[in-house]
Amino acid sequence: MSKLWLSIATLALANVIAFFQLNGQFLNIDWFKKPSSIILIGMPLSLMFWKATLWSYEHFGFFWNIRLMGFGLGTLIFGIMTWTVLGEQPTLKVIISLLLALAIILLQITNVVK
């Protein structure tokens, strides 16, 4: 697996975990309501974001790519998770924003300067 796809997969998984870390309190699961649990999740989560940044930099040689890819991927995952897990229907504005986030990700993936 190339460092780009390893970075994207790690970033996607980290965003899913971050979604539960921040929004799990609304799921009636007691474990997500304990500050100690949230702190424990934070340690491996930080490492995942750190490694995704490293692999992205090693692939592109720039920092902007991971920043924009991370923003776009985080927005997409948040939208999908909010809809599927929390049951909040996306509005037209949200759908347009998610499409723009997808465009940001695609622009960054194809931005390879050699």
C-alpha positions as CSV (number, residue, x, y, z in Angstrom):
1,M,0.0,0.0,0.0
2,S,1.4,3.4,-0.9
3,K,2.0,6.0,1.7
4,L,-0.8,8.1,0.3
5,W,-3.4,5.4,0.7
6,L,-2.0,4.4,4.1
7,S,-2.3,8.1,5.1
8,I,-5.9,8.3,3.9
9,A,-6.9,5.0,5.5
10,T,-5.4,6.1,8.8
11,L,-6.9,9.5,8.6
12,A,-10.3,8.0,7.8
13,L,-10.1,5.6,10.8
14,A,-9.0,8.3,13.1
15,N,-11.9,10.5,12.0
16,V,-14.4,7.7,12.7
17,I,-12.8,7.2,16.2
18,A,-12.8,11.0,16.8
19,F,-16.5,11.1,15.9
20,F,-17.3,8.6,18.6
21,Q,-15.0,10.3,21.0
22,L,-16.8,13.6,20.6
23,N,-20.3,12.5,19.8
24,G,-20.6,9.2,21.7
25,Q,-22.0,11.1,24.6
26,F,-25.3,11.3,22.7
27,L,-25.6,7.6,22.1
28,N,-26.6,6.6,25.6
29,I,-23.5,4.5,26.1
30,D,-22.1,5.2,29.6
31,W,-18.5,4.5,28.5
32,F,-18.5,7.6,26.2
33,K,-19.7,9.8,29.0
34,K,-16.6,9.3,31.2
35,P,-13.8,11.9,30.9
36,S,-11.2,9.1,31.6
37,S,-12.5,7.2,28.6
38,I,-12.2,10.2,26.3
39,I,-8.7,10.8,27.5
40,L,-7.7,7.2,26.8
41,I,-9.1,7.4,23.3
42,G,-7.1,10.7,22.8
43,M,-3.7,9.1,23.1
44,P,-3.9,6.5,20.2
45,L,-6.0,9.0,18.2
46,S,-3.2,11.6,18.3
47,L,-0.7,9.0,17.2
48,M,-2.9,8.1,14.2
49,F,-3.2,11.7,13.1
50,W,0.5,12.1,13.6
51,K,1.4,9.1,11.5
52,A,-1.1,10.1,8.7
53,T,0.6,13.5,8.6
54,L,4.0,11.9,8.3
55,W,3.0,9.5,5.5
56,S,1.3,12.3,3.6
57,Y,4.4,14.5,3.9
58,E,6.6,11.6,2.8
59,H,4.3,11.1,-0.3
60,F,3.7,14.7,-1.3
61,G,6.7,16.6,0.3
62,F,4.3,19.3,1.4
63,F,2.1,20.0,4.5
64,W,-0.8,21.6,2.7
65,N,-2.0,18.4,1.2
66,I,-2.7,16.6,4.4
67,R,-4.3,19.7,6.0
68,L,-6.8,20.1,3.2
69,M,-7.3,16.3,2.8
70,G,-7.9,16.0,6.5
71,F,-10.4,18.8,6.5
72,G,-12.3,17.3,3.5
73,L,-12.2,13.7,4.8
74,G,-13.2,14.8,8.3
75,T,-16.1,16.7,6.9
76,L,-17.3,13.8,4.8
77,I,-16.9,11.3,7.6
78,F,-18.7,13.6,10.0
79,G,-21.6,14.0,7.6
80,I,-21.9,10.3,6.9
81,M,-21.6,9.3,10.6
82,T,-24.1,12.0,11.7
83,W,-26.6,10.7,9.2
84,T,-26.1,7.0,9.8
85,V,-25.3,6.9,13.5
86,L,-27.2,9.9,14.9
87,G,-30.0,9.8,12.3
88,E,-29.7,13.5,11.4
89,Q,-30.8,14.0,7.8
90,P,-28.5,16.2,5.6
91,T,-30.0,19.3,4.1
92,L,-29.3,20.6,0.7
93,K,-26.7,23.0,2.1
94,V,-25.0,20.0,3.9
95,I,-25.0,17.9,0.7
96,I,-23.4,20.7,-1.3
97,S,-20.8,21.1,1.5
98,L,-20.1,17.4,1.4
99,L,-19.6,17.5,-2.4
100,L,-17.2,20.4,-2.0
101,A,-15.3,18.4,0.7
102,L,-15.1,15.5,-1.8
103,A,-13.7,18.0,-4.4
104,I,-11.1,19.2,-2.0
105,I,-10.0,15.6,-1.3
106,L,-9.8,14.7,-5.1
107,L,-7.8,17.9,-5.8
108,Q,-5.3,17.0,-3.1
109,I,-4.9,13.4,-4.2
110,T,-4.1,14.4,-7.7
111,N,-1.7,17.2,-6.6
112,V,1.6,15.4,-7.0
113,V,4.6,17.6,-7.8
114,K,7.7,15.7,-8.8
